């Protein structure tokens, strides 16, 4: 495993961030290694504040994070991008 990458710290050692659900206002825990989570009260998608973007471009990301976590993050990123695109379309 590679060490010393500051961009991967919150992915390797996730911390919770608390956000209010945009639908029902319930306080939802979104971890720093998640792009989004579902509200446990109403099921609405709650987006994370700081998606782990270095995963996308760092050539060592798979090795640094491990294949399992890397693959999960890349799949979440695809969904996150679609959600952001939908939000942007609604705002326009």
Secondary structure, 3 states (H helix, E strand, C coil): CCCCCHHHHHHHCCCEEEEECCCCCCEEEEECCCCEEECCCCCCEEECCCCCCHHHHCCCHHHHHCHHHHHHHHHHHHHHHHHHHHHHHHHC
